[in-house]
Amino acid sequence: MPNLNRRALFATTGAALTLAAAKADAAGAAEALTDLRGHVGLFPRLPLLDMESRGDFMLGMSIMNNGDMQRAANARAQEILKSHGVKPDEKMQFEKAIALLSPDPVLAAYAKSRSTHQGIKYRMLQTELHKRADQYLAALEAADKAGPGMVEFTGLNAPEYTRREIHTQPGGYVGDPFAGYMYRYGTDWGVLTGRNYQDESHKALAGNVPVPTDGKVKRVLDLGTSIGQLATSMKLRFPDAEVWGIDAGAPMVRYAHLKAVDMGLAVNFSDRLAEDTKFPDNHFDIVTANILFHEVTAEAAKKIVAEVGRVLRPGGVFYPTDFYTNALPPSTAWQHFQAFWNHRWNNEDWMLEYATVDLNAEMRKSGMTISAGNETTFALRPPGKNVVGTKV
Ligand SMILES: C[S@@+](CC[C@H](N)C(=O)[O-])C[C@H]1O[C@@H](n2cnc3c(N)ncnc32)[C@H](O)[C@@H]1O
């Protein structure tokens, strides 16, 4: 492609991206991919051994933050609460909980350790990926044209709320051409604490997704698919189904497609909005949305559920999995503090708004009945029976 500014291709949203999803050039794609030191199973190796070691350190830090550090912080929070005569399970207003807990230096150090981890990790990833921009872009470009499956770039002008630097990822999901790579390593060394190098967490989640009672699964849609790990896991579970993954971030679906090509899986990806999927009415048998809802505004969440009600066929199943789909929103002081930390220091801009959305009520409004599904867990969410919506 002459005169193509490859470095700027995904740097701005709204640019009319007209990269056609042409047919396979699998040999070229494979060559470009192996250039990057190959994979360990599904895990793409880092460009330098030094980065791999730093990644190990990041993983260790995440395990510590989410394990011993979190337990110590919780113990400290309980001491403070006890000194104010508050029991661990007692319900408390958000503002009161934050006023009680956030001035404490131990709790501040816990929050700082978590946000520093995020900051160092993403800065390192962005710097090193951009140093090798041409190599990574070559791999992405080769995959754009490869199959099976395809990637479509619609030139979506992603709404402002989707462009925030959620969980401090530089450029967010929309504004950096290597957002997919950053997300991949960042989550493996972060909330997934090393339990997803081979998509294990997504495969387990896909295994828990309920099937319509008539057993028919011809079409599956994954909303906010990011790098397509649930979409490809659904394809592995339902090999004969047509599977789509859509996301507001063009760089995310670009990497998702590269990853699916590498896995040899025919999954289709597109940069489309979950609230405006462009699919026909009554089209899908199953719709999934994993950890999407805490990253959208309350207004968008409601529109997304309405859109799901439209695209699901009667008897089709909606399986949204997020912090409060298998548990109640925060009510105790410690739970509020965790949500506060995530919102304030981890740039989870929509986390607090998410807690105000009654997802079950929205599902009912959009024509679904509600039931309790399997015990489901993901990342650091405790297990619990997850809500299932079935279109009437
Ligand atoms: C935490 S990630 C989801 C992770 C992914 N579902 C998984 O299982 O790993 C949230 C994703 O939702 C996408 N997103 C946010 N708002 C969206 C919207 N309105 N429509 C589609 N995707 C959206 C973001 O770009 C991001 O990739």
The ligand as a Tripos MOL2 file, in Angstrom:
@<TRIPOS>MOLECULE
LIG
   27    29     1     0     0
SMALL
NO_CHARGES

@<TRIPOS>ATOM
      1 C1        -12.0670   -5.2380   30.1050 C.3       1 LIG1
      2 S1        -12.1810   -5.2660   28.3890 S.3       1 LIG1
      3 C2        -13.1170   -6.7260   28.0450 C.3       1 LIG1
      4 C3        -12.3270   -7.9790   28.0850 C.3       1 LIG1
      5 C4        -12.7990   -9.1290   27.2480 C.3       1 LIG1
      6 N1        -14.2200   -9.2020   27.0740 N.3       1 LIG1
      7 C5        -12.2710  -10.4020   27.8470 C.2       1 LIG1
      8 O1        -13.0380  -11.3060   28.1320 O.co2     1 LIG1
      9 O2        -11.0570  -10.4550   28.0400 O.co2     1 LIG1
     10 C6        -13.3980   -4.1030   27.9170 C.3       1 LIG1
     11 C7        -13.4670   -3.9700   26.4100 C.3       1 LIG1
     12 O3        -14.7000   -3.3690   26.0770 O.3       1 LIG1
     13 C8        -14.4970   -2.4990   24.9980 C.3       1 LIG1
     14 N2        -15.6080   -1.5370   24.9760 N.ar      1 LIG1
     15 C9        -15.8670   -0.5200   25.8130 C.ar      1 LIG1
     16 N3        -17.0220    0.0700   25.4830 N.ar      1 LIG1
     17 C10       -17.5090   -0.5920   24.4070 C.ar      1 LIG1
     18 C11       -18.6700   -0.4690   23.6180 C.ar      1 LIG1
     19 N4        -19.5740    0.4510   23.8710 N.pl3     1 LIG1
     20 N5        -18.8380   -1.3130   22.5830 N.ar      1 LIG1
     21 C12       -17.9210   -2.2670   22.3160 C.ar      1 LIG1
     22 N6        -16.8030   -2.4380   23.0340 N.ar      1 LIG1
     23 C13       -16.6000   -1.6130   24.0740 C.ar      1 LIG1
     24 C14       -13.1460   -1.8940   25.2520 C.3       1 LIG1
     25 O4        -12.5850   -1.3420   24.0790 O.3       1 LIG1
     26 C15       -12.3840   -3.0860   25.8130 C.3       1 LIG1
     27 O5        -11.6850   -3.7710   24.8240 O.3       1 LIG1
@<TRIPOS>BOND
     1     1     2 1
     2     2     3 1
     3     2    10 1
     4     3     4 1
     5     4     5 1
     6     5     6 1
     7     5     7 1
     8     7     8 2
     9     7     9 1
    10    10    11 1
    11    11    12 1
    12    11    26 1
    13    12    13 1
    14    13    14 1
    15    13    24 1
    16    14    15 ar
    17    14    23 ar
    18    15    16 ar
    19    16    17 ar
    20    17    18 ar
    21    17    23 ar
    22    18    19 1
    23    18    20 ar
    24    20    21 ar
    25    21    22 ar
    26    22    23 ar
    27    24    25 1
    28    24    26 1
    29    26    27 1
@<TRIPOS>SUBSTRUCTURE
     1 LIG1         1 GROUP 0 **** ****
